Amino acid sequence: MSEVRKCGCGRSLTGNCMGWHALSEEEYLAQKAAYEAEQAEKDEK
């Protein structure tokens, strides 16, 4: 079983590596907005 790696880049919203460290600032902001929208949708259910 592979263990989820902790994130040290400061971009992860979960504390675990999401692979966002290599994204440009624009890509990061788009991914962050999409992630937050998805989480808000889940919270509404």
N, C-alpha and C positions, 0 to 999 in steps of 0.2 A: 504494500500500500504506500503510495507516495504522500508525503506530508506537504501541506500547503505552506509555502514560504512566507515569512513575515516580510513586510515592506519597509524599507528604510528611505525611500525617495521622497516620501511626504505627499504623494499624489493619491494613494489608496484611500478610499472612503471606508474600507472595512478593516484596515490594519494588515490584511494579507495581500500578497503581491497579486495585482490585477494585470500586470504587463504594461502599465501606462507610463512607465519611466522613459520610454523611448519616443513617446508621442510629442509632436510639436505643441506649443501652447494652444493653438487654435484647435487641433485635434483633441487635446486633453479637455478643453472647455466643452466641446461638443459631446465627448464621451461622458463627461461628468453630468451634463444636463440630461442626457438620455438615461443615465443610471438613476438620477434623482427622480425623474418622471416615472420610471418603471417602479421605483420603490414607493412613490406616492400612490400609484395605481394599486399596488399590492395592499397598502395600508387602508385604502378605501373599501376593500372587499371584506 
